[in-house]
Amino acid sequence: MENGVIEFDIGLGGGDDGIDIEPSNDDGEMPDGSPNDANSLGSGSGDTAFALQTYIPEGDLDLDPYEGMEFESEEAAKAFYNSYARRVGFSTRVSSSRRSRKDGAIIQRSFVCAKEGFRNLNEKRTKDREIKRPRTVTRVGCKASLSVKIQDSGKWVVSGFVKEHNHELVPPDQVHCLRSHRQISGPAKTLIDTLQAAGMGPRRIMSVLIKEYGGISKVGFTEVDCRNYMRNNRQRSMEGDIQMLLDYLKQKQAENPAFFYAVQGDEDQCTGNVFWADPKARADYNHFGDTVTFDTTYRSNRYRLPFVPFTGLNHHGQPVLFGCAFLINESEASFVWLFKTWLEAMSGRHPLSITTEHDAVIRSAVMQVFPNTRHRFCKWHIFKQCQEKLSHVLLKHPHFEAAFHKCVNLPESTEEFESCWHSLADKYDLRDHNWLQAIYDDRRQWVPVYLRDTFFAEMSITQRSDSMNSYFDGYVNASTNLNQFFKLYEKALESRHEKEVKADFDTMNTSPVLKTPSPMEKQASEFYTRKLFVRFQEELVSTLTFMASKVDDDGEVTTYQVAKFGEDHKPYHVRFNVLEMRATCSCRMFEFSGLLCRHVLAVFRVTNVLTLPSHYILKRWTRNAKSSVILEERVTDPFNNYLESHTVRYNTLRHDAFKFVDEGAESVESYNVAVAALAEASQKVALAIKNEGKASMTNGPTRDVSSRGGIQSSHCTGGGQGNSAQQLSEDDMDRKINELSTELERANRKCEVYRTNLLSLLKDIEDHKQRLSIEVQNIKLSMKDGL
């Protein structure tokens, strides 16, 4: 084959395009450990971009270069030398070229081993800037090279060849990791594009490719190359999508000025991060923005969309939207910008709590923007990570996952959790597992027992909350692209709104079935939305199986031990302040969810608290949660007012009486004094009841008057003179005082009736307004369905 022309099946294009200098990135790996896609992975479009491939000569596959060997083109020579390098075990690059002085065309080209020469640390490109991540030194002065020059015939001939290397060569099973041999072929790109569109991540795609090609060495590139190719694909497609998104948001704002959107940086030079919130989202945040979930589901491999909504829970326990973001740049600065922008859209009102995925970058951004907001990691995201990080344990011990869930969800105290966690780690030999230790260090931000003192609007500590279910589930799936997203986004908003209207309608127009004769249950049915009442009813009915017994009394607060029948070994402790009508339970359900637990309700039952104190009815859970009229969050009819005030009086007397009995029984002397005092008190109480009965017969029911309006018993005089004839007798004075007191009491009763009637009227007006609103929404939805 001497002086023969070696032909290669190659794709022609601008591989080096006549560049005279060494490429700036031909030194092995890029700073981030990934190759330059444009040069080494053939990321250009179509067949016009030159992409290195494993070119097969028509002659001997084991042919070595030699001086005088001819090629049809410079590209053919380059491809042959690269193919030879792959077989031998080294990487190549273009070193230098020489141009014609006549027309500037390249007449000579040198291809060298990638380890040729030495890196110049004083290069001009690095003089004036700090290198944050220094690149590994890979050049060791290797002399191996191949030089070719063009002949008058137009063919290229080998003018020089150095075979020897001054370093070890790479074995065949590792040669695919060398930069010049890491190319994504056309068929591989097609398969990657298809799998990426189906929502698969780079790791799973590489698994498919390895199986398809019969091994990683036959794939021809690494997972890093695959990841970079997918990233570049997404960024290229997003450039047009961002402009489409901005056009959509501008149109929405033109239709309604209350529509809010913001772009990071200049709108003409958008970095890709965009936030928006429609008027309903902003209004809903005013009512339900006490707790927020930053839903990052769509950033996961499941959807491959850089879309993140802010969500919460409305008064029906349904997911509600507080704004959305299109987030391509996921740096800490981007999250800080996003949180600040969202806060601006929500009028600067910080939430009480926020839930995000377990991510260090997001945590840092939350700490900067929401320093006083309780930050929680999504427990179910961590459970999902557990399946991946501890897969070897799950395969070996099938019962580990259930034990792990119980250890996280069931402990009632931090001591119980700590004990359970360490026992679990010891049992499965996981004390030194890095990931498990990391989430243990963060336990105060995701384990329920550490979070129960903060409001998260969840009805159950162990069950998954609706707020963790994505607002857009069922609308956005693995194959959704941004073109489809806008229609699905609007359809999701419409569907969620329809469900809220339906829940409002059911609450306003249906009456729940009461299961007890308790005034408290009737009261709750009139205030709570239907779903929340059902949840409260479960707690109230469950009190019938619980016993509450007093275990301590310090004079102000009484402590009760509450346990289910037959489960005295698992008690809860309720501290009850009778005078303030406030109770706290060791389970902390009210603090966590805003509904009273069965343990507190059991204490209310044994202490004759017949209605819910107003401070235990959160407006956000009531049917008037979105009302603009300020109504009392309590029952306003006189009967229930009487029940509540009677309960306070009863518990106050009962508390003082028990204390009196305990002290009076200390000795015989104190006992005798106590008996005499009780006899005297009994007579005074009986007389008071008798007098109240007479007054009721004459003037109707009266109430105690704490103040007599400043009426004095001093004599009234005329003209400043002490004329005894003008002075009223003592009996006349008493009669006058009684008349004025009766008149004052009558006026108080009238005021109370007017007040009750006014509040009732306002409530009726608000209910009527809500019903009309619901009917209008139903008509709109029906018309839309008809169209």
TIROLO-265843 format. One record per residue (C-alpha): x, y, z. Coordinates in steps of 0.001 Angstrom, whole numbers, plus 500000, padded with zeros to 6 digits. Layout:
N
XYZ
...
//
This chain:
787
500000500000500000
503061502237499712
502241505660498299
498583504594498155
495814506967499102
493937506048502309
490250506940502001
487938507452505002
484177507734505306
484014511099507027
481657514011507440
483147517166506003
482934520495507784
484832523118509677
486710521109512232
489548523591512767
488716525928509921
492238527112509370
493132528161512921
496845528801513314
497059528706517104
496573525994519653
492992525803520886
492562527247524392
490751524153525631
492819521358524123
494433520436527396
492296517496528436
489272518145530634
487492521471530936
487615523209534328
484306521625535348
485413518173534338
483403518152531122
484701518282527548
484096521121525168
480962520022523388
481475522087520277
484893520594519491
484914517128520982
481278515998521024
480022517212517697
477245519334519115
476783521329515935
473575521031514011
473082518592511166
475825517126508973
477594520412508378
479283520445511787
482452518408511893
482150515635514487
484994513210515173
483981509576514810
485764506222514761
486592506200511058
487321502789509572
489914502572506739
489141500413503735
492486498672504147
494260497136507132
492593498071510461
495945497766512267
497824500018509847
500333502393511501
501166505822510029
504332506137507945
506043508902506030
504756509229502502
501236507986503372
498662509982501386
495147511167502272
492369512720500226
492021515629502686
493366517144505869
490269515896507726
490945512359506560
494485512561507943
493191513859511259
490569511119511468
493097508402510660
495539509585513333
492733509767515893
491610506250514961
495181505024515348
495419506800518735
492238505086519923
493669501662519016
497004502429520703
495618504207523787
496209507956523733
494309511179522957
495146513601520130
494792517300519413
495730519773516667
499019521479517504
500005523934514762
499557524792511111
501311526723508332
499572528876505753
500482529846502189
501835533374501738
500011533653498430
496392532957499394
496541532205503133
495386528584502651
496645525948505112
499462523937503549
500768522037506610
499139520652509778
500543518873512861
498566516478515060
500101515567518415
499526513507521524
497371515442524025
500258515244526513
502642517084524131
504485520126525481
504035521829528855
501401524202530110
502451527863530242
501247529084533652
501905532696532623
499606532614529642
498003535948528773
494513534525529339
495230533829533021
497347536841533915
494612539234535005
492076536900536550
491976534655539552
491626530954538803
488992529580541189
489325525942540180
492830525160538854
492919522555536101
494918519377536470
498313519458534747
498177516865531937
501015517836529573
504267516004530159
506316516939527066
505386513907524909
506952514047521404
504501511702519604
503053513466516544
501914513243512921
502613516029510392
500944516292506979
501377518752504090
499461519373500914
500863518422497518
500358520009494108
497893517214493326
495672518362496211
496338515292498293
497894515398501769
501023513392502529
502604512436505862
505810514464506158
506735513382509674
505741510747512235
507000510208515813
505673506988517350
507271506925520826
505474508286523968
507125509257527278
504116508159529376
501959505094529905
499245504406527346
495609503778528270
494233500188528168
491399499431525678
488672499328528349
489441502937529369
490187504543526025
486601505804525684
487351508230528564
490031510067526524
488834513386525249
489445513010521502
487588509672521532
484523510902523447
482048511641520691
478278511334520630
477359509824517308
474266510789515324
472242507675516303
473209508152519961
472041511796519846
468712510722518407
468230508160521175
469234510655523884
466799513258522500
463979510712522525
464662509513526070
465131513077527347
461754514051525896
460261511079527776
461549512527531060
464553510272531664
467674511626533348
471284511186532175
471988508264534514
469084506195533228
469806507199529638
473402505985529974
472110502675531328
469973502285528197
472894503194525911
475278500771527626
472744497982527210
472051498985523597
475751499136522571
476979496231524679
479221498021527171
480417501479528221
483566501240526091
481429500776522966
479184503742523754
482069506098523038
481368508771525675
480737509168529404
477781510159531578
479309513643531937
479223514037528150
475617512857528077
474662515278530847
476366518218529096
474703517372525772
471282517255527460
471958520523529302
472968522302526108
469918520905524344
467659522248527066
469311525672527154
469038526037523384
465374525148523421
464741527423526407
466025530524524623
462927530644522458
460685529413525264
461690532306527543
460599534861524969
457346532970524539
456822533051528299
457509536792528477
455022537483525683
452391535463527574
453036537362530829
452940540766529104
449568539888527628
448234538842531049
449399542076532658
447832544120529850
444511542371530554
444774542973534320
447233545468535891
447090543486539173
448898540649537393
452505540661538682
455588539390536890
459319540037537148
462458539049535221
465900538696536759
468102541367535183
467076543352532118
464103541999530258
466034542249526984
468930540279528484
466942537782530536
469003535146532347
466075532774532209
464594533299535702
461029534633535623
458373534941538356
454652535692538074
451544535784540294
447989536409539101
445517538551541117
443796535502542650
447106534105543903
447934537430545547
444476537687547135
444556534082548364
447903534720550051
446248537416552198
443879534759553564
446006531596553612
449632532757553474
450480531614557008
452246528530555644
453846528066552204
455286525161550220
457997525869547648
457207522990545291
460343521832543471
458827518616542066
459185519773538488
462934520340538803
463414516626539466
464169514011536824
460500513139536756
459439516186534733
462588517948533489
460851521339533684
462561524273535457
459164525222536934
458589525937540644
455226527047542106
454558528480545574
451535526743547085
449531526548550300
446196525301551675
442846527076551581
439992526818554127
438804523548552538
442225521937552844
442710522203549061
445982523240547387
446035526935546508
448540528798544320
450659531739545529
452732532311542372
455033530498539944
458582530755538677
460446529602535604
463902528892537003
466748527900534684
469664529301536676
469515527442540007
472283529246541864
471904530625545374
471670534142543955
468767533027541762
466835531597544715
467494534744546768
466187536867543893
463143534629543510
462213534699547220
462630538479547432
460561538986544290
457829536686545562
457787538557548872
457412541843546990
454417540447545089
452868539364548402
453119542902549862
456118542030552034
454187539723554375
456386536872555613
454822533434556150
454956531693559534
456445528567557961
457816527367554639
458424523846553313
461062523067550653
463090520124549429
466228519075551336
468714521267549503
471632523271550927
471388526052548318
467670526588548944
468219526504552707
470844529249552471
468499531421550378
465608530902552837
467813531898555772
468714535153554005
465227536187552890
463009534616555605
465122534780558773
462074534618561100
460121531989559143
460253528365560333
461895526364557546
460994522698557104
462368520130554679
459769517978552954
459730514691554860
458490512745551838
461348514038549708
463751512617552294
461862509306552332
462262509190548549
465988509893548886
466194507053551402
465132504554548729
468081505657546600
470763506300549218
470019503153551242
469003500842548386
471581498248549474
470030498157552956
466492497871551555
467523494938549376
469156493148552275
466544494074554915
463006494396553427
461575495595556773
464010498497557148
461872501062555294
458808500460557499
460979500691560621
462512503928559329
459069505485558752
457878504491562228
461022505906563806
460374509267562120
456577509520562465
455549507877565735
457721509271568585
455865511649570909
459003513221572374
462482514132571186
463972511670573693
461882508859572221
462992509763568689
466680509933569634
466506506520571281
464651504982568343
467034506507565754
470202505279567444
468713501803567933
467831501676564222
471319502811563183
472931500190565426
470631497388564319
471405497895560624
475032499000561128
474501502515559718
476274504627562326
478933505737559813
476652506197556788
477302509736555498
473837510494554118
472035509128557167
474272511171559443
473611514291557341
469830514042557620
470167513267561345
472118516498561766
469195518295560064
466525516446562105
465090519652563612
464019520717560120
462135517614558995
461346515167561837
457738515906563001
458440515757566740
460697518830566401
458174520820564340
454898520437566226
455148523824567891
454794525602564509
451732525997562286
451912524030559012
448131523668558382
448334519865558346
445556517731559765
447814514800560572
451430514552561644
452000511064560233
449924511169557035
450977513081553944
449319516478553630
447523517703550524
449952520616550500
452734518183549606
450771517041546548
451698519261543662
449132521832542563
449636520811538922
449546517022539336
447445515476536605
448174518315534185
451951518442533734
453631515114532997
456987513772531873
456488514715528205
455197518263528773
457167521013527066
456772524747527525
454627525104524409
452051522781525961
452550524139529461
450581527380529076
447353525619528120
447773523007530848
448627525732533381
445398527599532675
443405524383532692
444837523513536117
443907526961537476
440376526585536170
439971523096537607
441292524080541043
438981527105541105
436027524927540168
436783522563543034
436962525473545473
433600526814544240
432081523339544665
433440523078548220
432043526575549016
428653525544547636
428556522337549695
429537524212552851
426910526928552428
424016524743551233
424311521444553110
424130520696556815
426379518007558280
424998515140560357
425672515750564053
426782512715566050
426473514072569601
424111516416571501
427101518634572342
426592522403571815
430273522467570812
429640520188567823
426701522339566678
428811525453567095
431659523978565017
429257522871562259
428121526476561826
431606527951561636
434000525454560034
433972524513556353
432532521098555689
435846519235555382
437326520868558459
434187520187560481
434374516478559615
437962516454560846
436978518277564067
434041515915564529
436425512939564441
438397514436567303
435257515284569305
433690511824568962
437023510212569874
436904511881573314
434304509280574342
437082506683574455
439455508841576500
439715509401580237
441040512658581705
442252512742585316
443764515652587252
447373515078588294
448520518554589386
447190522003590274
449439524973590980
446623527427591637
446529528847588099
447064525897585804
445631522408586254
447413519483584607
445409516500583363
446588513101582224
444597511925579208
444747508355577945
442626505987575923
440802503233577752
443211500358578296
446258502425577207
447253504124580441
450905503521579530
450571506007576627
449222509171578303
449076512710576972
449344515711579277
447039518712579014
447673521944580941
444460523959581421
444172527549582660
440550527877583788
440478531651584108
441888532267580623
440171529209579111
443435528134577463
444783524600577175
447957523100575725
448492519422574951
451741517489574712
450737516340571205
450743520020570024
448076519353567407
446477522791567670
449823524553567231
450606522326564215
447202522218562493
444922524865564003
442364522312565240
441949521175568836
442962517593569562
440832514926571263
442954515215574394
442100518888575033
438473518225574080
438382515395576650
439528517856579340
436862520331578189
434282517564578558
435153516749582181
435391520460583127
432012521356581552
433400523600578798
430392523357576489
431483525601573591
434779526321571879
436488529456573226
436803532028570428
440607531840570310
440403528172569284
438441528914566105
440981530050563480
439374532211560816
441446530532558073
439482527285558644
436009528891558711
433484529456555953
434127533203556352
437880532838555843
437837535078552749
435304537530554154
436132541219554112
433600541863556906
435152541598560359
432902539248562280
433550537788565696
435040534332565421
432642533065568059
429005532112568494
426915535250568869
423499533989569939
422550534673573618
422119530983574494
425682530072573597
426982533264575190
425225532181578343
426719528687578099
430233530058577714
429965532605580541
428266530023582776
431132527610582086
433711530201583077
431859531004586308
431370527325587128
435022526392586556
436274529399588500
434126528542591541
434968524864591254
438684525620591133
438509527910594199
436259525474596068
438665522562595667
441497524761596904
439318525835599898
438493522213600750
442127521133600604
443189523910602975
440170523520605316
440840519828605899
444382520360607158
443388520398610882
440370520334613187
440567524093613795
440713524942610068
437910522439609464
435609524133611995
436362527566610524
435711526264607019
432365524703607984
431206527951609621
432331529949606582
430498527594604231
427299527907606279
427484531696606176
428305531692602444
425441529328601746
422979531697603417
424298534681601406
424095532772598116
420534531666598886
419553535262599679
421127536518596461
419245533917594422
415998534879596202
416504538602595509
417407537894591882
414200535913591534
412098538820592830
413819541264590481
413223538894587579
409493538734588365
409246542524588434
411604543624585689
412553540445583843
415953538713584013
418804540873585285
422568540568585148
425218541497587680
426339545081587303
429946545597588221
429605549364588392
426713551544589445
427676554270587044
429242556435589762
425976556945591719
426828558240595185
424862557863598449
425599561446599522
422631563789600049
421502565964597186
421092569622598144
419428572546596412
421285575814595898
424177574573598022
422155574907601245
421608572052603673
417853572401603882
416605569243605665
413135569667604126
414648569168600658
416754566172601611
415629562726600479
415041560070603074
417236556988603129
414393554823601832
413746557215598955
417473557129598076
417520553329597996
414405553295595859
415913555782593450
419125553766593184
417129550587592467
415124552365589755
418269553698588056
420000550319588340
417012548586586781
416934551144583964
420667550697583364
420306546933583281
417420547242580835
419571549458578573
422428546926578759
420097544139577694
418817546194574778
422392546949573668
423254543251573844
420205542367571763
420995545099569196
424601543931569048
423607540319568576
421073541233565899
423591543440564070
426262540750564006
423677538215562898
422572540549560103
426176541085558958
426731537359558981
423567536791556920
424681539458554437
428105537836554113
426571534373553678
424193535734551028
427081537411549221
429038534159549220
426030532216547888
425567534725545069
429269534534544246
429118530744544147
426022530795541922
427725533232539525
430804530997539345
428640527935538713
426817529734535890
430148530778534334
431480527232534532
428265525818533056
428400528290530162
432047527425529548
431217523702529517
428358524389527091
430678526211524720
//
